[in-house]
Amino acid sequence: MAEKLYIKTFGCQMNEYDSAKMADVLAESHQLEQTDTPEEADVLLLNTCSIREKAQEKVFHQLGRWKRWKNDKPHLIIGVGGCVASQEGDAIRRRAPYVDLIFGPQTLHRLPTMLNDVRQHHQPRVD
């Protein structure tokens, strides 16, 4: 059975495009099938935009919900991408140490390698 990918997108039109790109890249590299049901996912990605109001608050609120799922599913991979991840990567690491991937919009092409690193080394990856 194929692993599932869920992407939650906050923000601008460019983020919608970037989320579609993430899904395409991970479908090709890892055969991840996108799902609309986050509870089914093996990989949860949050694509963020710093322009929208209260973006950082929304990110941490969503991550708090996903943290409970990771306690029940230790293999679950949680990632944060986009502008908030670029600007607030250190804050994300401090406030949400269970996040496995932190990456900016300029590093989408490295997402497959980053995912491999997290799976192989069981260590968070910040890019």
Buried (B, 14 or more C-beta within 10 A) or exposed (E): EEBBBBBBBBBBEBBEEBBBBBBEBBBEEBEBBBBEEBEEBBBBBBBBBBEBEEBBEBBBEBBEEBBEBBEEEEEBBBBBBBBBBBBBBEEBBEBBEEBBBBBBBEBBEBBBEBBEBBEEEEEBBBB
